[in-house]
Amino acid sequence: MGLKGAIVDVEVDVRNTGLPNFDIVGLPDAAVREARERVVFALRNSGFEFPQHRVVVNLAPADLRKEGSMYDLPLALGILHSSGQVVIKEADNLLCLGELSLDGQLRRVNGVLTMAISARQEGFSRLLVPWGNYQEATLVEGLEVYAFLHLQDVIAYLKGATVPQPESLDPSREPEDYHYDFAHIKGQVGAKRALEVAAAGGHNLLMVGSPGAGKTLLARSLSTILPQLSFAEMLQITQIHSVAGLLPSRDALIRERPFRSPHHSISSAGLVGGGSVPRPGEISLAHYGVLFLDELPEFRRDILELLRQPLEDRLVTISRVHASYTFPAGFMLVASMNPCPCGYLGDAVRSCTCSVTEVRRYRRRISGPLLDRIDIQIDIPRLSYEELAASGSEELSATIRQRVDQARHRQRERLGADACNAQMPGREVRTICRLNAPARALMRASFEQLHLTARAHDRILKVARTIADLEGSEDITPHHLAEAISYRNLDHSSVAS
């Protein structure tokens, strides 16, 4: 249920009364009802008999809707025990799950990490899972995990035999090298500086530039300068991807910050999560990472408006008739757009063919409240041939990450936990982001000239605080504030027109 697990008791009764029948009750969905056929043939193909009696299975609690194929294994074990074919001893504090194939093999299921965490919290000491789910289940401490390839292996274990187990996961292994690096980006000094500020403070970012200026490459490189994930963060990201069925089979622990780039045709359920039984959307899959929306105005406006609440609360709640599901959504929003419909407004080489009305209509696809929540808005200029052909070495992402780590460390000491400046509560902005007299005069002039909202005012202060943290300064000086104001390009009348 979202990122929380619910324990389900599979009760099986086999009676030699009435006609042979196999019923499953307890609000099962189609996948659970189809378990009848899988279990029948899995038992027969594993050397057992399916009882030719009345078999009734109750999935308790009966008011909780059951979905998925994870109930196959406990169904099979309950039938074998109730029919007297197998005597299961020492089953206390034992929880099992898994999908059965027709020949009795166990197939991996989704969400096992969440189930393992819930099993430990509910007092279970042992967990039986399919072979393919072993590594993610062993990420939970205090729980004995056993993995099996076949139903016969499970029966052998329950009878006391020793069954070989797969290798355990090594959580300390370093992530693989990144495919992108700031050293690969030619020129764009101003843009790289803005991305460094965004990474240091966790700020949302919008890039405006002509086609081919390098906006996508810049966005994909951002995750390489973000701080390394802690194990707790890796565990939560892995949990989300496990529930969504997107966990890679080669490594059950996600060690790198996610980078999600959905197409502009995405639905609301695909972006924020949903479905009859809600699953995480792109904003949750980007938790602790980057959500990149390329060609931002091409997204439907009602889809973009759904981002407003998650950007503030860093979580999303999906309500259904029978329950509400909450998913984390602590992502950095990075978006890109062209300056106009044809893409060449302000370009140094090609001329724009759009009218002022067309440009304004294009810009209005993004609402003011959403723009207010994007801290940094920058222009990405077209590179000249000299900049592209320059042979000078660019700064490595690892070097920039060191400065970002130092700035984040200062923010943790100031705000506590893993918070950064972008998440600074409004009540603390006035005390942490205090300005001296010259800086206040600059802020007042900018506020009146750019017609800023109260939210934009606070976000400028947060960005200025991040710039000061990158320099190791305790005070926000006018040049810190001036740089922060320069990152509000879409608030300038020259751009808005």
C-alpha positions as CSV (number, residue, x, y, z in Angstrom):
1,M,0.0,0.0,0.0
2,G,2.2,2.8,-1.3
3,L,5.5,2.4,0.5
4,K,3.9,0.6,3.5
5,G,3.4,-3.1,3.7
6,A,0.3,-4.9,5.1
7,I,0.5,-8.5,6.4
8,V,-2.0,-10.9,4.8
9,D,-2.9,-14.2,6.4
10,V,-3.5,-16.9,3.8
11,E,-6.0,-19.3,5.4
12,V,-6.6,-22.6,3.6
13,D,-9.3,-25.2,4.5
14,V,-9.6,-28.5,2.6
15,R,-12.9,-30.5,3.2
16,N,-14.1,-33.8,1.8
17,T,-17.6,-32.5,1.5
18,G,-19.6,-31.4,-1.6
19,L,-18.3,-31.2,-5.1
20,P,-14.5,-30.5,-5.8
21,N,-14.0,-26.8,-6.0
22,F,-11.3,-24.1,-5.4
23,D,-12.5,-20.7,-4.1
24,I,-10.5,-17.7,-3.1
25,V,-12.3,-15.0,-1.0
26,G,-11.0,-11.9,0.7
27,L,-11.3,-9.2,-2.0
28,P,-8.8,-10.8,-4.5
29,D,-8.2,-9.0,-7.8
30,A,-7.9,-10.8,-11.2
31,A,-4.2,-11.7,-10.7
32,V,-5.0,-13.4,-7.4
33,R,-8.0,-15.2,-8.8
34,E,-5.8,-16.5,-11.6
35,A,-3.5,-18.0,-9.0
36,R,-5.9,-21.0,-8.8
37,E,-4.7,-22.3,-12.2
38,R,-1.0,-21.5,-11.5
39,V,-1.1,-23.3,-8.1
40,V,-2.9,-26.3,-9.4
41,F,-0.4,-27.0,-12.2
42,A,2.6,-26.0,-10.1
43,L,1.7,-28.6,-7.5
44,R,1.1,-31.3,-10.0
45,N,4.3,-30.6,-12.0
46,S,6.3,-30.5,-8.7
47,G,5.3,-34.1,-7.8
48,F,2.3,-33.3,-5.5
49,E,-1.4,-33.8,-5.9
50,F,-4.0,-31.2,-5.9
51,P,-6.8,-32.4,-3.5
52,Q,-10.0,-33.4,-5.3
53,H,-12.1,-31.8,-2.5
54,R,-13.6,-28.5,-1.6
55,V,-10.7,-26.0,-1.1
56,V,-11.5,-22.6,0.3
57,V,-8.8,-19.9,0.7
58,N,-9.4,-16.8,2.8
59,L,-7.1,-13.8,2.5
60,A,-7.3,-11.9,5.7
61,P,-8.1,-9.1,6.5
62,A,-11.1,-9.4,4.3
63,D,-11.6,-5.7,3.9
64,L,-8.2,-5.1,2.3
65,R,-8.1,-5.5,-1.5
66,K,-5.4,-8.0,-2.6
67,E,-3.6,-7.7,-5.9
68,G,-0.6,-9.2,-7.6
69,S,0.8,-12.7,-7.9
70,M,2.8,-12.8,-4.6
71,Y,0.2,-15.1,-2.9
72,D,1.0,-18.1,-5.1
73,L,3.7,-19.6,-2.7
74,P,1.7,-19.3,0.6
75,L,-1.4,-20.7,-1.3
76,A,0.6,-23.7,-2.4
77,L,2.1,-24.3,1.0
78,G,-1.3,-24.0,2.7
79,I,-2.9,-26.5,0.4
80,L,-0.1,-29.0,0.9
81,H,-0.3,-28.7,4.6
82,S,-4.1,-28.8,4.9
83,S,-4.3,-31.8,2.6
84,G,-1.7,-33.7,4.7
85,Q,0.9,-34.0,1.9
86,V,3.5,-31.9,3.8
87,V,3.7,-31.3,7.5
88,I,5.1,-27.8,8.0
89,K,6.8,-27.5,11.4
90,E,8.4,-24.4,13.1
91,A,6.5,-22.0,10.9
92,D,6.2,-19.3,13.6
93,N,7.5,-15.9,12.7
94,L,7.8,-17.0,9.1
95,L,6.5,-14.9,6.2
96,C,6.6,-16.2,2.6
97,L,5.7,-14.8,-0.8
98,G,6.4,-15.4,-4.5
99,E,4.8,-16.2,-7.9
100,L,4.8,-19.7,-9.2
101,S,5.2,-20.8,-12.8
102,L,3.3,-23.8,-14.1
103,D,6.4,-26.0,-13.6
104,G,6.8,-24.9,-9.9
105,Q,9.6,-22.4,-10.3
106,L,9.5,-19.2,-8.2
107,R,9.5,-15.9,-10.0
108,R,10.4,-12.6,-8.6
109,V,7.7,-10.1,-7.6
110,N,7.6,-6.3,-7.1
111,G,7.9,-4.5,-3.8
112,V,9.8,-7.1,-1.8
113,L,11.9,-4.5,0.0
114,T,8.8,-2.7,1.4
115,M,7.5,-6.1,2.4
116,A,10.7,-7.1,4.2
117,I,10.8,-3.8,6.1
118,S,7.1,-4.3,7.2
119,A,7.9,-8.0,8.1
120,R,10.7,-6.9,10.5
121,Q,8.4,-4.2,12.0
122,E,5.7,-6.7,12.6
123,G,8.0,-9.1,14.4
124,F,8.7,-11.7,11.8
125,S,12.2,-13.2,11.9
126,R,12.3,-15.2,8.7
127,L,11.3,-14.4,5.1
128,L,11.1,-16.8,2.2
129,V,11.4,-15.1,-1.2
130,P,12.1,-16.1,-4.8
131,W,15.7,-16.3,-5.8
132,G,15.5,-13.1,-7.8
133,N,14.3,-11.1,-4.8
134,Y,17.0,-12.2,-2.4
135,Q,19.4,-9.2,-2.7
136,E,16.8,-6.5,-2.1
137,A,15.3,-8.4,0.9
138,T,18.7,-8.8,2.6
139,L,19.1,-5.0,2.7
140,V,16.8,-5.1,5.8
141,E,18.8,-5.8,9.0
142,G,17.4,-8.1,11.6
143,L,15.7,-10.4,9.2
144,E,16.7,-13.9,8.1
145,V,16.1,-14.2,4.4
146,Y,16.0,-17.4,2.4
147,A,15.7,-17.6,-1.4
148,F,14.5,-20.5,-3.5
149,L,14.4,-21.4,-7.2
150,H,11.6,-24.0,-7.0
151,L,8.7,-25.0,-4.9
152,Q,10.4,-28.3,-4.1
153,D,13.3,-26.3,-2.6
154,V,10.9,-24.5,-0.3
155,I,9.4,-27.9,0.9
156,A,12.9,-29.3,1.4
157,Y,13.8,-26.3,3.6
158,L,10.7,-26.6,5.6
159,K,11.5,-30.2,6.2
160,G,14.9,-29.2,7.6
161,A,17.2,-29.6,4.6
162,T,19.9,-27.1,3.8
163,V,19.3,-25.2,0.6
164,P,22.1,-23.3,-1.2
165,Q,21.6,-19.5,-1.1
166,P,22.7,-16.8,-3.5
167,E,25.5,-14.3,-2.8
168,S,24.6,-11.4,-0.5
169,L,24.6,-7.8,-1.7
170,D,27.6,-5.6,-0.9
171,P,26.0,-2.2,0.1
172,S,29.5,-0.6,0.4
173,R,30.4,-1.0,-3.3
174,E,31.0,2.3,-5.0
175,P,28.7,3.3,-7.9
176,E,29.9,2.9,-11.5
177,D,31.5,5.8,-13.3
178,Y,29.1,8.4,-14.6
179,H,28.5,8.6,-18.4
180,Y,28.4,12.4,-18.2
181,D,30.9,14.9,-16.8
182,F,31.1,18.6,-16.7
183,A,34.6,18.2,-18.3
184,H,32.7,17.2,-21.5
185,I,30.8,20.5,-21.7
186,K,32.6,23.1,-23.7
187,G,32.1,26.8,-22.8
188,Q,28.8,27.6,-21.0
189,V,30.6,29.0,-18.0
190,G,27.6,30.9,-16.8
191,A,25.3,27.9,-17.1
192,K,27.7,25.6,-15.3
193,R,28.0,28.1,-12.5
194,A,24.2,28.2,-12.2
195,L,24.0,24.4,-12.1
196,E,26.7,24.4,-9.3
197,V,24.6,26.8,-7.3
198,A,21.4,24.7,-7.9
199,A,23.2,21.6,-6.8
200,A,24.7,23.2,-3.7
201,G,21.3,24.5,-2.5
202,G,18.9,21.9,-4.0
203,H,17.3,24.6,-6.1
204,N,14.9,24.1,-9.1
205,L,16.3,25.3,-12.4
206,L,14.9,26.4,-15.8
207,M,17.1,26.7,-18.9
208,V,16.0,28.8,-21.8
209,G,17.9,28.6,-25.1
210,S,17.9,27.8,-28.8
211,P,17.8,24.2,-30.1
212,G,21.2,22.5,-29.8
213,A,22.6,24.9,-27.2
214,G,23.4,22.0,-24.8
215,K,20.5,22.2,-22.4
216,T,19.9,18.4,-22.2
217,L,23.7,17.7,-21.8
218,L,23.8,20.2,-18.9
219,A,20.8,18.7,-17.2
220,R,22.1,15.1,-17.5
221,S,25.4,16.3,-16.1
222,L,23.8,17.8,-13.0
223,S,23.5,14.6,-11.1
224,T,27.3,14.1,-11.3
225,I,27.9,17.1,-9.1
226,L,25.3,16.3,-6.5
227,P,26.5,14.8,-3.2
228,Q,26.9,11.0,-3.0
229,L,23.9,9.2,-1.6
230,S,23.8,7.9,2.0
231,F,22.8,4.3,2.5
232,A,19.4,5.4,4.0
233,E,18.8,7.4,0.8
234,M,19.8,4.5,-1.4
235,L,17.4,2.3,0.5
236,Q,14.4,4.6,0.0
237,I,15.1,5.1,-3.7
238,T,15.4,1.3,-4.0
239,Q,12.1,0.8,-2.2
240,I,10.3,3.2,-4.6
241,H,11.7,1.5,-7.7
242,S,11.0,-1.9,-6.3
243,V,7.3,-1.0,-5.7
244,A,7.2,0.3,-9.3
245,G,8.8,-2.8,-10.7
246,L,11.8,-0.9,-12.1
247,L,14.5,-2.4,-10.0
248,P,17.4,-3.6,-12.1
249,S,18.1,-7.3,-11.9
250,R,21.9,-7.0,-11.9
251,D,22.0,-4.9,-8.7
252,A,19.2,-4.7,-6.3
253,L,20.5,-1.5,-4.6
254,I,20.3,1.8,-6.5
255,R,23.5,3.6,-5.8
256,E,23.2,6.7,-8.1
257,R,20.9,9.6,-7.9
258,P,17.9,9.0,-10.3
259,F,17.6,11.0,-13.5
260,R,14.1,10.9,-14.9
261,S,13.1,12.5,-18.2
262,P,9.5,11.8,-19.1
263,H,8.1,12.7,-22.5
264,H,5.7,15.7,-22.7
265,S,2.8,13.3,-23.6
266,I,2.9,11.8,-20.1
267,S,-0.4,11.5,-18.3
268,S,-1.2,12.8,-14.8
269,A,-1.0,9.3,-13.3
270,G,2.4,8.7,-15.0
271,L,3.8,12.0,-13.6
272,V,2.5,12.0,-10.0
273,G,1.4,8.4,-9.7
274,G,-1.9,6.7,-9.8
275,G,-3.9,3.7,-11.1
276,S,-6.6,1.6,-9.5
277,V,-3.9,0.5,-7.0
278,P,-1.6,3.6,-7.1
279,R,2.0,3.2,-8.1
280,P,4.8,5.8,-7.9
281,G,4.9,8.3,-10.7
282,E,7.9,10.0,-12.3
283,I,8.2,12.6,-9.5
284,S,8.6,9.8,-6.9
285,L,10.9,7.8,-9.1
286,A,13.1,11.0,-9.2
287,H,13.2,11.2,-5.3
288,Y,16.7,12.3,-4.2
289,G,17.5,12.9,-7.8
290,V,16.6,15.0,-10.9
291,L,13.3,15.3,-12.7
292,F,14.1,16.8,-16.2
293,L,11.2,18.2,-18.2
294,D,12.5,18.9,-21.7
295,E,10.5,21.3,-23.8
296,L,8.5,22.4,-20.7
297,P,5.8,24.4,-22.6
298,E,4.9,21.3,-24.6
299,F,3.6,19.6,-21.5
300,R,-0.1,20.1,-20.9
301,R,-0.7,22.9,-18.5
302,D,-2.9,20.9,-16.2
303,I,-0.1,18.3,-15.9
304,L,2.4,21.0,-15.0
305,E,0.1,22.4,-12.3
306,L,0.2,19.1,-10.6
307,L,3.8,19.8,-9.7
308,R,3.1,22.8,-7.5
309,Q,2.1,20.9,-4.4
310,P,4.9,18.3,-4.5
311,L,7.5,21.0,-5.1
312,E,6.4,22.6,-1.8
313,D,5.6,19.5,0.3
314,R,8.2,17.1,-1.2
315,L,5.6,14.3,-1.1
316,V,2.4,13.4,-3.0
317,T,-0.8,11.9,-1.6
318,I,-3.1,9.9,-3.9
319,S,-6.5,9.3,-2.5
320,R,-8.8,6.4,-3.5
321,V,-12.1,5.2,-2.1
322,H,-10.6,2.5,0.0
323,A,-7.3,4.2,1.1
324,S,-4.9,7.0,0.6
325,Y,-1.3,6.4,-0.5
326,T,1.6,8.7,0.2
327,F,4.9,8.7,-1.9
328,P,8.0,10.8,-1.3
329,A,8.8,13.4,-4.0
330,G,11.9,15.1,-2.9
331,F,13.3,15.8,-6.4
332,M,15.1,18.7,-8.0
333,L,13.1,20.0,-10.9
334,V,15.2,20.9,-14.0
335,A,13.4,22.1,-17.1
336,S,14.3,23.4,-20.5
337,M,12.4,25.4,-23.1
338,N,13.0,27.4,-26.2
339,P,12.7,31.2,-26.0
340,C,9.9,31.1,-28.6
341,P,7.9,28.7,-30.8
342,C,10.5,28.7,-33.6
343,G,13.3,28.5,-31.0
344,Y,15.5,31.4,-32.2
345,L,14.4,34.5,-30.3
346,G,17.6,36.3,-29.4
347,D,19.8,33.8,-31.3
348,A,23.1,35.3,-32.5
349,V,22.9,33.4,-35.9
350,R,19.4,32.7,-36.9
351,S,16.5,35.1,-36.9
352,C,13.2,34.6,-35.1
353,T,10.1,34.3,-37.2
354,C,7.6,34.5,-34.4
355,S,5.3,37.5,-33.6
356,V,5.1,39.1,-30.2
357,T,1.7,37.5,-29.7
358,E,3.0,34.0,-30.5
359,V,5.9,34.4,-28.1
360,R,3.6,35.6,-25.3
361,R,1.1,32.8,-26.0
362,Y,4.0,30.3,-25.9
363,R,5.3,31.7,-22.6
364,R,1.8,31.6,-21.0
365,R,1.8,27.9,-21.2
366,I,3.8,28.0,-18.0
367,S,1.9,29.6,-15.2
368,G,3.2,32.3,-12.9
369,P,2.8,30.2,-9.7
370,L,4.9,27.4,-11.3
371,L,7.6,29.8,-12.4
372,D,7.6,31.2,-8.8
373,R,8.7,27.8,-7.6
374,I,11.7,27.6,-9.9
375,D,14.5,29.4,-8.1
376,I,17.0,29.7,-11.0
377,Q,16.0,30.8,-14.5
378,I,18.9,31.2,-17.0
379,D,19.6,31.7,-20.7
380,I,21.7,29.2,-22.5
381,P,23.5,30.9,-25.4
382,R,24.5,29.3,-28.6
383,L,28.2,28.3,-28.6
384,S,30.6,29.7,-31.2
385,Y,32.9,27.6,-33.2
386,E,35.9,28.9,-31.3
387,E,34.3,27.7,-28.0
388,L,33.5,24.3,-29.4
389,A,37.0,23.8,-30.9
390,A,38.8,25.1,-27.8
391,S,41.4,22.6,-26.6
392,G,41.5,23.9,-23.0
393,S,40.6,21.5,-20.2
394,E,37.3,21.9,-18.4
395,E,36.7,21.5,-14.7
396,L,35.8,17.9,-13.7
397,S,32.5,17.1,-12.0
398,A,34.4,15.6,-9.1
399,T,36.1,18.9,-8.4
400,I,32.8,20.8,-8.5
401,R,31.2,18.2,-6.2
402,Q,33.7,18.9,-3.5
403,R,32.6,22.5,-3.4
404,V,28.9,21.4,-3.4
405,D,29.6,19.0,-0.5
406,Q,31.2,21.7,1.5
407,A,28.2,24.0,0.9
408,R,25.8,21.3,1.8
409,H,27.8,20.6,5.0
410,R,27.3,24.2,6.1
411,Q,23.6,24.0,5.4
412,R,23.2,20.8,7.5
413,E,25.0,22.4,10.4
414,R,22.6,25.4,10.1
415,L,19.3,23.6,9.3
416,G,19.9,20.1,10.7
417,A,19.3,16.6,9.2
418,D,19.7,16.5,5.4
419,A,18.0,19.8,4.7
420,C,19.4,22.3,2.2
421,N,18.6,25.9,1.5
422,A,15.9,25.3,-1.0
423,Q,13.9,23.5,1.8
424,M,14.4,26.3,4.3
425,P,11.1,27.0,6.1
426,G,9.7,30.5,5.5
427,R,10.0,31.4,9.2
428,E,13.7,30.8,9.1
429,V,14.4,32.8,5.9
430,R,14.3,36.1,7.8
431,T,16.8,35.1,10.4
432,I,19.2,32.9,8.3
433,C,19.1,35.2,5.2
434,R,19.4,38.6,6.8
435,L,20.7,41.4,4.6
436,N,22.8,44.4,5.5
437,A,21.8,47.9,4.4
438,P,23.3,47.9,0.9
439,A,21.9,44.5,0.2
440,R,18.4,45.5,1.4
441,A,18.5,48.5,-0.9
442,L,19.3,46.3,-3.8
443,M,16.6,43.8,-2.9
444,R,14.0,46.6,-2.6
445,A,14.9,48.0,-6.0
446,S,14.7,44.6,-7.7
447,F,11.5,43.7,-5.9
448,E,9.8,46.8,-7.2
449,Q,11.3,46.8,-10.7
450,L,10.7,43.1,-11.5
451,H,7.3,43.0,-9.7
452,L,8.3,40.0,-7.7
453,T,6.0,38.0,-5.5
454,A,6.6,37.2,-1.9
455,R,7.6,33.6,-2.8
456,A,10.0,34.9,-5.5
457,H,11.5,37.3,-2.9
458,D,12.2,34.4,-0.5
459,R,13.6,32.2,-3.2
460,I,16.1,34.9,-4.2
461,L,17.2,35.1,-0.6
462,K,17.7,31.3,-0.5
463,V,19.7,31.3,-3.6
464,A,21.9,34.2,-2.3
465,R,22.4,32.2,0.9
466,T,23.6,29.2,-1.2
467,I,26.0,31.4,-3.2
468,A,27.4,32.7,0.1
469,D,27.8,29.1,1.4
470,L,29.8,28.2,-1.7
471,E,32.2,31.0,-0.9
472,G,32.2,30.1,2.8
473,S,30.8,33.5,3.8
474,E,28.7,33.9,6.9
475,D,27.0,37.1,5.5
476,I,25.0,37.7,2.3
477,T,26.7,40.5,0.6
478,P,25.4,42.7,-2.3
479,H,27.3,40.7,-4.9
480,H,25.8,37.4,-3.6
481,L,22.4,39.0,-3.9
482,A,23.1,40.4,-7.3
483,E,24.1,37.0,-8.7
484,A,20.9,35.5,-7.2
485,I,18.7,38.2,-8.8
486,S,20.5,37.6,-12.2
487,Y,19.1,34.0,-12.1
488,R,15.5,35.3,-12.4
489,N,15.7,35.9,-16.2
490,L,12.0,35.3,-16.9
491,D,11.0,38.0,-14.3
492,H,12.8,40.6,-16.5
493,S,10.4,42.6,-18.6
494,S,12.8,42.3,-21.6
495,V,12.4,38.6,-21.6
496,A,8.8,38.5,-20.7
497,S,7.8,40.6,-23.7
